[in-house]
Amino acid sequence: MVTGVAVVLSLMTWFSATAVLPEIKEQFSLTNTQSAWLTNAVQLGFAFGALVSSFIALSDIFPLTRLMAYSAVSAGIANLLLLLDTGATTLILARVVTGIALAGIYPPAMKFIASWFKTGRGLAMGAMVGALTLGSAMPHLVRAIGFSVDWTVVVVVCSIGSFFAALIFGFLLKEGPHGFPKTKFDIRHMGKIFQNRPAMLANIGYFGHMWELYAMWAWIMLYISYAFSSELNLFNASAAAFVAIAMGAPGCLFGGWLADRIGRCNTSMLMLGISGFSALLVGFVFGGPTWLFLVVVMIWGFSVVADSAQFSAAVTELSDSRYVGAALAFQMGVGFSITIFVIWIIPIVANLLGSWRWAFLVIVPGPFVGMFAMYVLRKAPESVAMADGNR
């Protein structure tokens, strides 16, 4: 519970700029390209930080709580740099640094929570991704509640949350009884990650999932805004975006609970299928009725992240125990690298089509690629190592 609170508070910095992007764009006279990179820069920084962390096995060498505490302070400070009137380049670099700092929180937090659970690990790690989801949604809530408040308040609140998270990481948490052995840097560990076929299948499932997830999260508020302005009727797009993203929190808990009972592969395939069809269906209900559009968006928000923790849980169970941190960081580093391209291409597709209605068709293939990878993994004999034999 305490770990989840810290993750929520620190991850508020992820979408702090996205939640107030229209105001930042006007304040600093940003172009559309610069505005897009303000969102994407966090993904770039996270991917870079996670891949470097994987290469040097940082979270397998360094104490997890200390690493997360330092990273939370860094994320809070980097987020405050948005308040400096120093031009687009500095703003984008500040977001890159924020992403690098967050790479020192999320992957280590997944390894940290795994140290407390062997049985029920799917649910426990689902709770962590639920915390990530709530943290990502919180800036939209702050914006929705105080939509008449200056945008700088949203940024400051998110940074303060990250500083509080650092205190929790540093002083209230300790690793659990099922901790993983510490190791020393050895470049050969990267070869072991690549050669582990079952873990790589779980990674491919995750990559298909990530093709969809952050593109949805990054652009859902704008998508809802365009739907409301053209066809539908709803007062507060920020509130709708918050609920859509926040629906992923109970989705993660449900996905974790289900995975511990029917298996990681089965649960992942189910949720990938639901979210993939939701991404396809949302364009058909773009013109209403309003209630149906909102139902589809909420189902999408629930399912799009419900399986996320299961790919990470699978890696903790299928990887060499000495390099679980490096394997998780690798999975997330590559996964978030994929999100950079998809987040970038969505508005370009919308411009080419002349409307946002069908822009999300770009992300539909990802979940179905992920489904196939998890189907293949389920057939592999090594998959019995997952979830106490539940594939």
C-alpha positions as CSV (number, residue, x, y, z in Angstrom):
1,M,0.0,0.0,0.0
2,V,2.7,2.5,1.0
3,T,4.8,1.5,-2.1
4,G,1.8,2.2,-4.3
5,V,1.2,5.6,-2.8
6,A,4.8,6.5,-3.4
7,V,4.6,5.3,-7.0
8,V,1.4,7.3,-7.6
9,L,3.0,10.5,-6.2
10,S,6.2,10.2,-8.2
11,L,4.5,9.2,-11.5
12,M,2.4,12.4,-11.4
13,T,5.3,14.1,-13.1
14,W,5.0,11.8,-16.2
15,F,2.0,13.6,-17.8
16,S,2.2,16.9,-15.9
17,A,3.0,18.8,-19.1
18,T,0.5,16.9,-21.2
19,A,-2.4,17.8,-18.9
20,V,-1.7,21.5,-19.4
21,L,-0.3,21.3,-22.9
22,P,-2.6,23.9,-24.5
23,E,-1.5,26.5,-21.9
24,I,2.2,25.7,-22.2
25,K,1.9,25.8,-26.0
26,E,0.4,29.3,-25.8
27,Q,2.7,30.5,-23.1
28,F,5.9,29.6,-24.9
29,S,4.6,29.9,-28.5
30,L,5.4,26.3,-29.3
31,T,4.8,24.8,-32.7
32,N,2.7,21.6,-33.1
33,T,5.9,19.6,-33.5
34,Q,7.4,21.1,-30.4
35,S,4.2,20.4,-28.5
36,A,4.2,16.7,-29.6
37,W,7.8,16.4,-28.4
38,L,7.0,17.9,-25.1
39,T,4.9,14.7,-24.5
40,N,7.3,12.3,-26.3
41,A,10.4,13.6,-24.6
42,V,9.4,11.8,-21.3
43,Q,9.1,8.5,-23.3
44,L,12.5,9.2,-24.8
45,G,14.2,9.9,-21.5
46,F,12.5,6.9,-19.9
47,A,13.6,4.5,-22.7
48,F,17.2,5.8,-22.6
49,G,17.3,5.6,-18.8
50,A,15.9,2.1,-18.7
51,L,18.2,0.8,-21.4
52,V,21.3,2.2,-19.7
53,S,20.1,0.8,-16.4
54,S,19.6,-2.6,-18.0
55,F,23.1,-2.4,-19.6
56,I,24.8,-1.8,-16.3
57,A,22.3,-3.8,-14.2
58,L,21.8,-0.8,-12.0
59,S,18.9,-2.1,-10.0
60,D,20.6,-5.4,-9.4
61,I,23.7,-3.6,-7.9
62,F,22.3,-0.5,-6.2
63,P,19.9,-0.7,-3.2
64,L,16.4,-0.3,-4.6
65,T,14.9,2.1,-2.0
66,R,17.8,4.5,-2.3
67,L,17.7,4.4,-6.1
68,M,14.0,5.2,-6.1
69,A,14.3,8.0,-3.6
70,Y,17.1,9.7,-5.5
71,S,15.2,9.3,-8.7
72,A,12.0,10.8,-7.3
73,V,13.8,13.9,-6.1
74,S,15.4,14.2,-9.6
75,A,12.0,13.8,-11.3
76,G,10.5,16.5,-9.1
77,I,13.3,19.0,-9.8
78,A,13.2,18.3,-13.5
79,N,9.5,18.8,-13.6
80,L,9.8,22.2,-12.0
81,L,12.0,23.3,-14.9
82,L,8.8,23.6,-16.9
83,L,8.3,26.9,-15.1
84,L,11.4,28.5,-16.5
85,D,10.8,30.7,-19.5
86,T,13.9,29.5,-21.4
87,G,12.5,28.3,-24.7
88,A,11.3,25.1,-26.3
89,T,14.6,23.3,-26.3
90,T,15.1,23.6,-22.6
91,L,11.5,22.6,-21.9
92,I,11.9,19.4,-24.0
93,L,15.3,18.6,-22.4
94,A,13.6,19.0,-19.0
95,R,11.1,16.4,-20.0
96,V,13.8,14.1,-21.2
97,V,15.5,14.4,-17.8
98,T,12.2,13.7,-16.1
99,G,11.8,10.5,-18.1
100,I,15.4,9.4,-17.2
101,A,14.6,9.9,-13.5
102,L,11.3,8.0,-13.8
103,A,13.3,5.0,-15.2
104,G,14.9,4.9,-11.8
105,I,11.5,4.4,-10.1
106,Y,9.1,2.3,-12.1
107,P,11.3,-0.8,-13.1
108,P,12.9,-0.9,-9.6
109,A,9.5,-0.6,-8.0
110,M,8.3,-3.7,-9.9
111,K,11.4,-5.6,-8.8
112,F,10.9,-4.3,-5.2
113,I,7.3,-5.5,-5.0
114,A,8.3,-8.9,-6.4
115,S,10.6,-9.3,-3.4
116,W,7.6,-9.4,-1.1
117,F,5.5,-11.9,-3.1
118,K,5.9,-15.3,-4.6
119,T,2.3,-16.4,-4.4
120,G,0.0,-13.7,-5.6
121,R,2.8,-11.9,-7.4
122,G,0.4,-11.1,-10.4
123,L,-2.0,-9.2,-8.2
124,A,0.8,-7.4,-6.3
125,M,2.5,-6.2,-9.5
126,G,-0.9,-5.4,-10.9
127,A,-1.3,-3.0,-8.0
128,M,2.0,-1.4,-8.8
129,V,0.9,-0.8,-12.4
130,G,-2.4,0.4,-11.1
131,A,-0.4,3.0,-9.1
132,L,1.5,3.9,-12.2
133,T,-1.9,4.4,-14.0
134,L,-3.3,6.6,-11.2
135,G,-0.1,8.6,-11.1
136,S,-0.3,9.1,-14.9
137,A,-4.0,10.2,-14.6
138,M,-3.6,12.5,-11.6
139,P,-2.5,15.6,-13.6
140,H,-5.7,15.4,-15.6
141,L,-7.7,15.3,-12.3
142,V,-5.8,18.3,-10.9
143,R,-6.5,20.1,-14.2
144,A,-10.2,19.0,-14.2
145,I,-10.8,20.2,-10.6
146,G,-9.0,23.4,-11.0
147,F,-9.5,24.1,-14.7
148,S,-9.6,27.9,-14.0
149,V,-6.4,27.7,-12.0
150,D,-3.1,28.7,-13.6
151,W,-1.3,25.8,-15.3
152,T,1.8,26.3,-13.1
153,V,-0.2,25.1,-10.1
154,V,-0.6,21.7,-11.8
155,V,3.2,21.5,-12.4
156,V,4.0,22.5,-8.8
157,V,1.6,20.0,-7.3
158,C,3.0,17.2,-9.3
159,S,6.6,18.0,-8.2
160,I,5.6,18.2,-4.6
161,G,4.0,14.8,-4.9
162,S,7.3,13.4,-6.2
163,F,9.3,14.9,-3.3
164,F,6.9,13.3,-0.8
165,A,7.4,10.0,-2.7
166,A,11.2,10.3,-2.2
167,L,10.6,10.5,1.5
168,I,8.5,7.4,1.4
169,F,11.0,5.5,-0.7
170,G,13.9,6.6,1.4
171,F,12.6,6.2,4.9
172,L,9.6,3.9,5.0
173,L,10.3,1.0,2.7
174,K,12.6,-2.0,2.8
175,E,13.0,-5.0,0.5
176,G,10.9,-8.1,1.2
177,P,11.9,-11.6,2.3
178,H,12.0,-13.0,-1.3
179,G,14.7,-10.6,-2.5
180,F,16.9,-11.3,-5.5
181,P,20.6,-11.8,-5.1
182,K,22.9,-8.8,-5.6
183,T,25.3,-9.0,-8.5
184,K,28.3,-7.3,-10.1
185,F,28.5,-5.7,-13.5
186,D,29.1,-8.3,-16.2
187,I,28.3,-7.3,-19.8
188,R,27.5,-11.0,-20.6
189,H,24.2,-10.7,-18.7
190,M,22.8,-8.9,-21.8
191,G,23.4,-12.0,-23.9
192,K,21.5,-14.1,-21.3
193,I,18.6,-11.8,-21.6
194,F,18.5,-12.1,-25.4
195,Q,18.9,-15.9,-25.4
196,N,16.1,-16.5,-22.9
197,R,13.4,-17.5,-25.4
198,P,10.4,-17.7,-23.0
199,A,11.3,-14.3,-21.4
200,M,11.7,-12.8,-24.9
201,L,8.2,-14.0,-25.9
202,A,6.9,-12.3,-22.8
203,N,8.8,-9.2,-23.9
204,I,7.2,-9.4,-27.4
205,G,3.8,-9.5,-25.8
206,Y,4.8,-6.4,-23.8
207,F,6.0,-4.6,-26.9
208,G,2.7,-5.2,-28.7
209,H,0.9,-4.0,-25.5
210,M,3.1,-0.8,-25.4
211,W,2.4,-0.1,-29.1
212,E,-1.1,0.7,-27.9
213,L,-0.9,1.9,-24.3
214,Y,0.9,5.2,-24.2
215,A,-0.5,6.4,-27.5
216,M,-3.9,6.0,-26.0
217,W,-2.9,7.7,-22.7
218,A,-1.0,10.5,-24.5
219,W,-3.8,11.5,-26.9
220,I,-7.0,10.4,-25.3
221,M,-7.8,13.9,-23.9
222,L,-7.3,15.5,-27.2
223,Y,-9.3,12.8,-28.9
224,I,-12.2,13.2,-26.5
225,S,-11.9,17.0,-26.9
226,Y,-12.3,16.7,-30.7
227,A,-15.2,14.2,-30.3
228,F,-17.0,16.6,-28.0
229,S,-16.4,19.7,-30.1
230,S,-17.5,18.0,-33.3
231,E,-20.4,15.7,-32.4
232,L,-20.8,15.1,-28.7
233,N,-21.8,17.0,-25.7
234,L,-19.8,17.0,-22.5
235,F,-18.5,19.8,-20.3
236,N,-15.1,18.7,-19.1
237,A,-12.8,16.7,-21.4
238,S,-10.1,16.7,-18.7
239,A,-12.4,14.9,-16.3
240,A,-13.4,12.4,-18.9
241,A,-9.7,11.8,-19.8
242,F,-8.9,11.3,-16.1
243,V,-11.6,8.7,-15.7
244,A,-10.6,6.9,-18.9
245,I,-7.0,6.5,-17.8
246,A,-7.8,6.0,-14.1
247,M,-10.1,3.1,-15.1
248,G,-6.9,1.2,-15.7
249,A,-6.2,1.1,-11.9
250,P,-9.1,-1.3,-11.1
251,G,-8.3,-3.0,-14.5
252,C,-4.7,-3.8,-13.2
253,L,-6.1,-5.2,-10.0
254,F,-8.6,-7.3,-11.8
255,G,-5.9,-8.5,-14.3
256,G,-3.5,-9.4,-11.5
257,W,-6.2,-11.3,-9.6
258,L,-7.3,-13.1,-12.8
259,A,-3.7,-14.0,-13.8
260,D,-3.0,-15.7,-10.5
261,R,-6.0,-17.9,-11.2
262,I,-6.2,-18.6,-14.9
263,G,-2.6,-17.8,-15.9
264,R,-0.6,-14.9,-17.2
265,C,-0.8,-15.8,-20.8
266,N,-4.6,-16.4,-20.7
267,T,-5.2,-13.1,-19.0
268,S,-2.9,-11.2,-21.3
269,M,-4.5,-12.6,-24.4
270,L,-8.0,-11.8,-23.1
271,M,-7.1,-8.2,-22.2
272,L,-5.1,-7.6,-25.4
273,G,-8.1,-8.7,-27.4
274,I,-10.6,-6.4,-25.5
275,S,-8.3,-3.4,-25.8
276,G,-7.5,-4.0,-29.4
277,F,-11.2,-4.2,-30.4
278,S,-11.9,-1.1,-28.3
279,A,-9.2,0.8,-30.2
280,L,-11.0,-0.3,-33.4
281,L,-14.5,0.4,-32.1
282,V,-13.8,3.9,-30.7
283,G,-13.7,5.4,-34.2
284,F,-17.1,4.0,-35.0
285,V,-18.7,5.7,-32.0
286,F,-16.8,9.0,-32.4
287,G,-20.1,10.6,-33.6
288,G,-22.1,9.3,-30.6
289,P,-24.3,8.7,-28.9
290,T,-22.4,10.3,-26.1
291,W,-23.1,7.5,-23.6
292,L,-21.9,4.8,-26.0
293,F,-18.7,6.7,-26.8
294,L,-17.9,7.1,-23.1
295,V,-18.6,3.4,-22.4
296,V,-16.2,2.3,-25.2
297,V,-13.5,4.7,-23.9
298,M,-14.0,3.5,-20.3
299,I,-13.8,-0.2,-21.3
300,W,-10.7,0.7,-23.4
301,G,-9.1,2.5,-20.4
302,F,-9.9,-0.5,-18.1
303,S,-8.4,-3.2,-20.5
304,V,-5.5,-1.3,-22.1
305,V,-3.3,-1.6,-19.1
306,A,-4.9,-4.5,-17.2
307,D,-2.4,-7.0,-18.6
308,S,0.7,-4.8,-18.2
309,A,2.0,-6.1,-15.0
310,Q,1.7,-9.7,-16.2
311,F,4.5,-9.3,-18.7
312,S,6.7,-7.9,-16.0
313,A,5.7,-10.7,-13.6
314,A,6.5,-13.2,-16.3
315,V,10.0,-11.8,-16.7
316,T,10.6,-12.0,-12.9
317,E,9.7,-15.7,-13.1
318,L,11.4,-16.7,-16.3
319,S,14.7,-14.7,-16.0
320,D,18.0,-15.5,-14.2
321,S,17.3,-14.4,-10.6
322,R,20.7,-12.5,-10.6
323,Y,19.6,-10.1,-13.4
324,V,15.8,-9.7,-12.8
325,G,16.3,-5.9,-12.5
326,A,18.3,-5.7,-15.8
327,A,15.7,-7.9,-17.5
328,L,12.8,-5.7,-16.4
329,A,14.7,-2.5,-17.4
330,F,15.4,-4.0,-20.8
331,Q,11.7,-4.9,-21.3
332,M,10.6,-1.5,-20.4
333,G,13.4,0.3,-22.2
334,V,12.5,-1.3,-25.5
335,G,8.8,-1.0,-24.8
336,F,9.0,2.7,-24.1
337,S,11.2,3.2,-27.2
338,I,8.3,1.8,-29.2
339,T,5.9,4.3,-27.7
340,I,8.0,7.2,-29.0
341,F,7.3,6.4,-32.6
342,V,3.6,5.7,-32.0
343,I,3.0,8.8,-30.0
344,W,4.7,10.8,-32.7
345,I,2.8,9.2,-35.6
346,I,-0.8,9.5,-34.2
347,P,-1.2,13.3,-34.8
348,I,0.4,13.0,-38.2
349,V,-2.1,10.4,-39.2
350,A,-4.9,12.6,-37.8
351,N,-3.7,15.5,-40.0
352,L,-3.5,13.3,-43.1
353,L,-7.0,12.0,-42.5
354,G,-8.3,15.5,-41.7
355,S,-9.9,14.2,-38.5
356,W,-8.9,12.4,-35.3
357,R,-11.8,10.0,-35.7
358,W,-9.7,7.1,-37.2
359,A,-6.3,8.1,-35.9
360,F,-6.2,5.3,-33.4
361,L,-6.4,2.6,-36.1
362,V,-2.6,2.9,-36.2
363,I,-2.4,1.2,-32.8
364,V,-4.8,-1.7,-33.5
365,P,-2.1,-4.2,-34.8
366,G,0.0,-4.0,-31.6
367,P,-2.4,-5.9,-29.2
368,F,-2.9,-8.7,-31.7
369,V,0.8,-9.2,-32.2
370,G,1.1,-9.3,-28.4
371,M,-1.7,-11.9,-28.3
372,F,0.1,-14.2,-30.7
373,A,3.4,-14.0,-28.7
374,M,1.6,-14.9,-25.5
375,Y,-0.1,-17.8,-27.2
376,V,3.3,-19.1,-28.3
377,L,4.6,-18.7,-24.8
378,R,1.7,-20.6,-23.3
379,K,2.7,-23.6,-25.5
380,A,6.3,-23.5,-24.3
381,P,7.1,-26.0,-21.5
382,E,9.0,-23.3,-19.5
383,S,5.8,-21.4,-19.0
384,V,4.9,-23.6,-16.1
385,A,7.3,-21.5,-14.0
386,M,4.7,-18.7,-14.2
387,A,2.0,-18.1,-11.5
388,D,2.6,-21.4,-9.7
389,G,2.0,-23.3,-12.9
390,N,-0.9,-21.2,-14.3
391,R,0.2,-20.4,-17.8
